[in-house]
Amino acid sequence: MIILGIGGILGDAASAILKDGELVAAVEESKLMRRQVQWGGQRSLPERSIAACLELAGARAEQVNAVAIVRPIPESDFHLKLRAQFPASRIVMLGHHRAHAASAYYPSPFAEATVLTLDQWGDLRCGARWQAHGTGMTLEQEQYFPDSLGDLYGRVTELLGFEAQADEHKVQWLSVAGDGRFLNLFQEILCASDAGPRPDRSYFSTERLSRGGFGARFYERLGLKDGAPVPEALRAHIAAGIQGAVEAACVRMAGQGRNLCLAGGLGLNALLVAALENHSGYENVFVQPAAGNAGTAIGAVLETWHVTYRQEKRVALATLCLGPAYTPPEIKQVLENCKLRFHYLMTTEELIRRAVEQLNDGKIVAWMHGRMEFGARALGNRSILASPLDAYSTENLNIFIKHREPFRKFAASVPAELSGQYFETGPNARYLSTVGRVKPEHRERFAAAILAGDMIRVHTVDREENPLYWKLLHAAGESTGLPVLYNTSFNLFGEPLVCTPRDAVRSFYSSGIDAMFVGNFFLQK
């Protein structure tokens, strides 16, 4: 049985394929198009990601049994397009938050759980809570726009000079440098309850279309003139206020129980996930690592598998490396076409040895191997790496290569079985979905990556899931005594994660990266 899922209602268009009960492919359209794509508003299908998923699954359109599409309202033109493209397929239409919930619960390790979905808005809803058992989910409560945590977070993002619906992650990381002086203000605005927030509209202006639309009452509480730009000295404290208020509201909405699953755009907030892990009334928390709109493509196929076809076998999320991979001949063709000089490394051992040499020499290394990751984070297949032992290279990584604000720190990748020696973290660190803490004796060593206090982004790497990256980390440890590398996503210019060898070459030669390993091909400047 082959089920194709299509998600991305407001952006982040993506496709996924479930084949005979196994998730075999998931790809975002933006990574193939090299730009953000909002397919719903354009009334077109994400054709490239559909084609890529079919190719990865070894399937033709006429072999697809069902196409599950996440739409708020069934539209005849989409139905006709799908019917023409997939003539033998059953067409299944799913609600946005239902798909979010399915993407979180069904791949979780839980037989029963509370499921929380939170975003800015999707099919006019901005949140929902479900009770899940076995292969069924029952809706318990919903929140409707504009009573939206995501909307308020986006407004603050714009207030602070960032781009709403794009830069919320910057507000998250900025918040760790702030204090709690504005926490009460944002809690008053949210008016949170067990049923969800009910924002006090008196803090907004219906006439102001910029800076988040906040009104005079809000600016007065900040101690600013109505409509004035936010001074640099207040930005982190405002970010801390909204972050803390949203965390508290989510913990309250989640309630209590044994197992909690989370999805929706707010699930990409690693600090929020950590708050739910550490301060909610739940023993276990699982977040869908591709928690945003792209992840609804996974939810669509799983909901169709369990509900439409009544299949009881749960589908594990064995890996997020579900995108395209490239063969040595394909890579070589690109490198030769670009007239580049390269070395081909004959064995995995030689590949790892050369990479460790570069890292030990203080070089910043681009690392592209295997299948591209699904979701917003690089997990060792499309990564830029540096050694924590070289302060110069770690400084260059953020400032001169990624060109990011200093409060946006890179992650520390470590073999899963060794992570406890250096960090305190939980299962969601497998996908960089949460934050951990550095153990006291290692804080000085990891100072460049610490967010605040002892807080750090930790990426635990499992041998079975990513054996090559796991071997590289172990080899670094054997060479230096520290099996940890700093990891950030291999992308530049505000583009999505690199996908193809040509994407990698373009980013490599447009940046200060010192060396690049694309498969077994080694390039250096």
C-alpha positions in Angstrom: 0.0 0.0 0.0 1.3 3.5 -0.9 -0.1 6.6 0.7 1.1 10.1 -0.4 0.6 13.0 2.0 0.7 16.7 1.0 0.9 19.3 3.7 1.9 22.9 4.2 -1.3 24.9 4.5 0.2 28.4 5.0 3.7 27.7 3.8 6.4 25.0 4.2 4.8 22.9 1.5 5.9 19.3 1.8 5.1 15.8 0.6 5.6 12.4 2.3 5.1 8.8 1.4 4.1 5.8 3.5 4.9 2.5 1.7 3.7 -0.8 3.2 3.6 0.7 6.7 7.0 2.4 6.5 7.7 6.1 6.2 10.1 6.1 3.2 10.2 9.7 2.1 9.5 13.3 3.2 10.7 16.4 1.4 9.8 20.1 1.6 9.2 22.0 -1.6 11.3 24.9 -0.5 14.5 22.8 -0.3 14.0 21.8 -3.9 12.9 25.2 -5.1 15.6 27.0 -3.0 13.0 29.5 -1.7 10.0 29.5 0.6 6.9 28.3 -1.1 3.2 28.9 -0.2 1.4 26.5 -2.4 -2.0 26.9 -0.9 -2.4 30.5 -1.9 -1.1 29.8 -5.4 -3.7 27.0 -5.9 -1.0 24.7 -7.1 0.5 21.4 -5.8 4.1 21.0 -4.6 5.0 19.1 -7.7 8.8 18.8 -7.0 8.4 17.3 -3.6 5.7 15.0 -4.9 8.0 13.8 -7.7 11.0 13.5 -5.3 8.9 11.3 -2.9 7.6 9.1 -5.6 11.2 8.6 -6.9 12.5 7.8 -3.4 9.7 5.3 -2.9 10.3 3.7 -6.3 6.7 4.3 -7.2 4.7 5.7 -10.1 1.7 8.0 -9.7 -0.7 5.2 -10.9 0.5 2.9 -8.1 -0.5 5.3 -5.3 -3.5 4.0 -3.4 -4.4 7.2 -1.6 -3.5 10.9 -1.6 -4.1 12.6 1.7 -4.1 16.4 1.4 -4.2 18.9 4.3 -6.7 21.6 3.4 -9.1 23.8 5.5 -11.9 23.5 3.0 -12.2 21.0 0.2 -11.8 22.7 -3.1 -12.9 21.2 -6.4 -9.9 22.4 -8.4 -7.5 20.6 -6.0 -9.6 17.5 -6.2 -9.6 17.6 -10.0 -5.8 18.1 -10.1 -5.2 15.2 -7.8 -7.7 13.0 -9.7 -5.9 13.8 -13.0 -2.5 13.1 -11.6 -3.4 10.1 -9.5 -6.2 8.4 -11.4 -6.3 5.2 -9.3 -6.0 6.9 -5.9 -8.5 7.5 -3.1 -8.5 11.2 -2.2 -8.6 12.0 1.5 -9.0 15.5 2.9 -7.8 16.3 6.4 -8.1 19.2 8.8 -4.9 21.1 9.6 -4.8 20.5 13.4 -5.9 16.9 13.0 -2.9 16.4 10.7 -0.6 18.1 13.3 -2.0 15.8 16.0 -1.5 12.7 13.9 2.1 13.7 13.1 2.9 13.9 16.9 1.0 11.0 18.4 1.3 8.2 15.9 5.1 8.2 15.6 5.5 8.6 19.4 6.4 5.7 21.6 3.2 6.0 23.6 0.1 3.7 23.6 -1.9 6.6 25.0 -1.3 10.3 25.4 -2.6 13.8 25.6 -1.8 15.6 22.3 -1.4 19.4 22.2 -1.3 21.2 18.8 -0.4 24.9 18.8 0.3 27.4 16.0 -0.5 30.8 14.7 -3.6 29.7 12.9 -4.7 26.9 10.6 -8.2 26.4 9.3 -9.1 29.3 11.6 -7.9 27.2 14.6 -4.8 28.0 16.6 -4.7 25.2 19.0 -6.3 21.9 20.1 -6.0 19.2 22.7 -6.7 15.6 22.0 -6.8 12.4 24.0 -5.2 9.5 22.1 -5.4 5.8 22.7 -4.2 3.0 20.4 -4.9 4.2 16.9 -7.6 6.7 17.7 -7.6 10.4 18.7 -10.6 12.2 20.3 -10.8 16.0 20.2 -11.1 17.5 23.7 -11.0 21.2 23.1 -10.1 23.8 20.5 -8.8 27.4 20.3 -9.9 29.7 17.5 -8.1 32.6 16.0 -7.4 35.4 17.2 -7.1 33.7 20.6 -3.7 32.5 19.5 -0.4 32.1 21.3 1.4 31.9 18.0 -0.2 35.2 16.8 1.0 37.1 19.9 4.5 35.6 19.6 4.5 36.7 15.9 3.4 40.2 16.9 6.3 40.5 19.4 8.7 39.2 16.7 7.6 42.1 14.5 7.8 44.5 17.4 11.4 43.6 18.0 12.4 44.3 14.4 12.3 40.7 13.0 10.0 39.2 10.4 6.8 37.6 11.7 6.1 34.1 10.6 9.8 33.6 9.8 12.0 34.9 12.7 10.2 33.7 15.8 13.2 31.4 16.5 15.3 34.5 16.9 13.0 35.9 19.6 13.3 32.5 21.4 17.1 32.6 21.5 17.1 36.3 22.3 14.9 35.7 25.4 17.6 33.8 27.3 19.5 37.1 27.8 16.5 38.8 29.3 14.9 38.9 32.8 11.4 38.6 34.0 10.4 42.3 34.2 7.7 42.0 31.5 6.5 38.5 32.3 3.4 39.8 34.2 2.6 42.1 31.4 2.4 39.3 28.8 0.5 37.1 31.2 -2.1 39.8 31.6 -2.3 40.2 27.8 -2.8 36.4 27.4 -5.4 35.9 30.1 -4.5 32.2 30.0 -6.7 29.5 31.5 -6.9 25.8 31.4 -9.0 26.2 28.2 -6.3 28.3 26.5 -5.5 32.0 26.1 -8.1 34.8 25.5 -5.8 37.8 24.7 -6.9 41.2 26.0 -7.5 43.2 22.9 -7.2 46.5 24.8 -3.4 46.1 24.5 -3.6 46.4 20.7 -4.5 49.1 18.2 -6.8 48.4 15.3 -5.2 51.3 13.4 -1.6 50.3 13.7 -0.5 47.9 11.0 3.2 47.8 11.9 5.3 46.8 15.0 2.9 44.1 15.9 -0.1 46.3 16.1 0.4 47.1 19.8 -1.5 50.0 21.2 -0.9 52.9 23.7 -1.7 50.8 26.8 1.0 48.3 25.9 3.6 51.0 25.2 2.7 52.7 28.5 3.5 49.5 30.4 6.9 49.3 28.6 7.6 52.9 29.7 7.7 54.0 26.1 6.0 56.6 23.9 3.1 55.2 21.9 4.5 53.6 18.7 8.1 54.3 19.6 10.9 51.9 18.5 11.9 49.4 21.1 15.3 50.4 22.6 18.1 47.9 22.3 18.3 47.7 26.1 14.7 46.3 26.3 14.6 43.9 23.4 15.9 40.8 25.3 13.6 41.5 28.3 10.5 41.8 26.1 11.6 38.5 24.4 11.9 36.9 27.8 8.5 38.2 28.8 6.7 36.6 25.9 8.7 33.4 26.0 8.0 32.9 29.7 4.3 33.8 29.4 3.8 31.4 26.5 5.7 28.6 28.3 3.4 29.1 31.4 0.3 29.1 29.2 1.3 25.9 27.4 2.1 24.1 30.6 -1.3 25.1 32.0 -3.2 24.1 28.8 -1.4 20.7 28.7 -2.8 19.7 32.1 -1.5 16.6 33.7 -1.0 13.0 32.7 1.6 10.4 31.9 2.4 11.1 28.3 2.3 14.3 26.2 2.7 14.8 22.5 3.3 18.2 20.9 3.1 19.6 17.3 2.3 22.8 15.5 4.6 25.7 14.9 5.1 26.4 18.6 6.5 22.9 18.8 9.6 24.2 17.1 10.3 26.4 20.1 13.0 24.3 21.9 12.8 26.3 25.1 9.0 25.6 25.2 9.7 21.9 24.8 12.2 22.0 27.6 9.6 23.8 29.8 7.1 21.1 29.1 9.7 18.4 29.8 10.8 19.9 33.1 7.8 21.8 34.5 4.6 20.2 33.2 2.6 17.5 35.0 3.8 14.8 32.5 6.3 12.0 33.0 7.1 11.8 29.3 7.0 14.4 26.5 7.4 13.7 22.7 7.5 16.5 20.2 7.2 16.0 16.4 10.6 17.2 15.3 9.1 18.6 12.1 6.4 20.3 14.1 5.5 23.1 11.7 3.3 23.0 8.6 5.6 20.7 6.7 5.1 18.0 9.3 1.4 17.8 8.5 2.4 15.8 5.4 3.6 13.1 7.7 0.5 13.4 9.8 -1.7 13.1 6.7 -0.2 9.7 5.7 -0.3 8.3 9.2 -3.9 9.4 9.8 -4.9 7.8 6.5 -3.0 4.6 7.4 -4.7 4.3 10.8 -8.2 5.8 10.2 -9.1 5.4 6.6 -7.5 2.0 6.1 -7.9 0.9 9.8 -4.3 -0.3 10.1 -3.2 -1.0 13.7 0.5 -1.2 13.2 2.2 2.0 14.5 4.8 3.6 12.3 8.0 4.5 14.1 9.9 7.7 13.2 13.2 5.8 12.7 14.9 8.8 11.1 14.3 12.2 9.7 16.8 11.7 6.9 14.0 11.1 4.4 15.1 13.3 1.5 17.2 12.8 -1.6 20.7 11.3 -1.6 23.3 11.4 -4.4 25.6 8.8 -5.9 29.3 9.3 -6.5 28.8 9.7 -10.3 26.1 12.3 -9.7 28.4 14.3 -7.3 31.4 13.9 -9.6 29.4 15.2 -12.6 28.6 18.4 -10.7 32.1 19.0 -9.5 33.6 18.5 -12.9 31.0 20.6 -14.5 32.0 23.4 -12.1 35.7 22.8 -13.0 36.6 22.2 -9.4 39.6 20.4 -8.0 38.8 17.6 -5.6 40.1 14.4 -4.0 38.1 11.2 -4.0 38.6 9.3 -0.7 38.4 5.6 -1.3 37.2 4.4 2.1 35.1 5.5 5.0 38.1 5.3 7.3 40.1 7.7 5.0 37.1 10.1 4.8 36.8 10.3 8.6 40.5 10.6 9.1 40.8 13.6 6.7 37.7 15.2 8.3 39.2 14.9 11.8 42.5 16.3 10.6 40.7 19.4 9.2 38.7 19.9 12.4 41.7 19.5 14.6 43.5 22.1 12.4 40.9 24.6 13.3 39.1 24.4 10.0 35.3 24.9 9.5 34.0 21.9 7.6 30.9 21.4 5.5 29.6 17.9 5.8 27.1 16.6 3.2 26.3 12.9 3.2 23.4 10.5 2.7 19.8 11.6 2.6 18.7 15.2 3.3 17.0 15.8 6.6 13.3 16.6 6.8 12.5 19.6 8.9 14.2 22.8 10.0 17.3 21.3 11.6 20.6 19.8 10.4 21.2 16.4 12.0 24.6 15.5 10.6 23.8 15.0 6.9 23.7 18.6 5.8 25.8 20.3 8.5 28.6 22.8 9.1 31.0 21.5 11.7 33.7 22.9 14.0 35.7 21.7 16.9 34.8 23.1 20.4 38.5 23.0 21.1 39.3 25.9 18.7 37.9 29.2 19.9 38.9 30.9 16.7 36.9 28.6 14.4 33.8 28.6 16.6 33.8 32.4 16.6 34.1 32.5 12.8 31.3 30.0 12.4 28.6 32.4 13.6 30.1 35.7 12.7 31.7 35.3 9.3 30.0 32.2 7.8 26.4 32.1 9.1 26.3 35.9 9.7 24.0 35.4 12.6 23.3 37.3 15.7 25.6 36.4 18.6 22.7 35.1 20.7 21.9 32.4 18.2 24.2 29.5 19.3 25.1 26.4 17.5 24.4 22.9 18.8 26.8 20.4 20.3 26.5 16.9 18.6 27.6 14.0 20.8 27.1 10.2 20.5 24.0 9.3 22.4 25.7 6.8 24.7 28.3 9.4 25.8 26.0 12.4 26.2 25.5 11.9 29.9 29.2 12.5 30.5 28.9 16.1 29.4 25.2 17.1 29.3 21.9 16.6 31.0 19.1 16.2 28.4 16.2 14.0 27.3 15.0 12.0 24.3 13.9 15.0 22.3 17.6 16.0 21.9 17.8 13.3 19.3 16.3 15.8 16.9 17.5 19.0 18.4 14.0 19.7 19.6 14.8 20.8 23.1 17.7 22.3 25.1 19.9 20.6 27.7 22.4 21.6 30.3 26.2 21.4 30.5 27.5 19.6 33.5 29.4 22.0 35.8 32.9 20.5 35.1 32.5 21.1 31.3 31.0 24.6 31.3 34.2 26.4 30.4 34.9 24.0 27.6 31.6 24.6 25.9 31.4 28.4 26.7 31.0 29.3 23.0 27.8 27.4 22.7 26.2 28.1 26.0 22.9 30.1 25.7 22.8 31.4 29.3 23.9 29.9 32.6 24.5 26.2 31.8 21.9 26.0 29.0 23.0 24.5 25.7 21.5 23.0 22.5 22.4 19.3 22.5 22.1 16.9 19.6 22.4 13.2 20.6 23.5 11.0 17.7 22.4 7.3 17.6 24.7 4.8 16.0 21.9 3.0 14.1 20.3 6.2 12.9 23.3 8.0 11.5 26.3 5.6 11.6 28.7 7.8 9.6 28.2 10.9 11.7 28.4 8.8 14.9 31.8 7.4 13.7 33.0 10.9 13.0 32.2 12.0 16.5 33.9 9.0 18.0 36.9 9.5 15.8 37.1 13.1 17.0 37.0 11.8 20.6 39.8 9.3 20.0 41.9 12.1 18.5 41.3 14.9 21.0 39.6 13.3 24.0 36.4 15.1 23.3 33.7 13.3 21.2 31.7 16.5 20.6 31.5 18.7 17.5 29.6 22.0 17.1 26.9 21.6 14.4 24.9 24.2 12.5 22.8 23.9 9.4 24.5 23.9 6.0 22.7 26.8 4.4 23.5 30.5 3.6 21.7 33.6 2.3 18.5 32.8 4.2 17.9 29.8 2.0 16.7 26.4 3.2 19.1 23.6 4.0 21.2 22.6 1.0 19.8 19.6 -0.9 21.9 18.8 -4.0 25.7 18.8 -4.6 25.2 22.0 -6.7 23.6 23.7 -3.7 26.5 22.6 -1.5 29.1 23.9 -4.0 27.4 27.3 -4.3 27.3 27.7 -0.5 30.8 26.5 0.0 32.4 28.9 -2.5 30.2 31.8 -1.3 31.3 31.6 2.3 34.3 31.3 4.6 33.9 27.5 5.0 37.4 26.0 4.8 36.8 22.4 3.6 33.8 20.4 2.3 33.1 16.7 2.2 30.3 15.7 -0.2 30.0 12.0 0.0 33.6 10.8 -0.4 34.7 13.9 -2.3 36.9 16.2 -0.5 37.3 19.9 -1.4 39.3 22.6 0.3 40.3 26.2 -0.3 
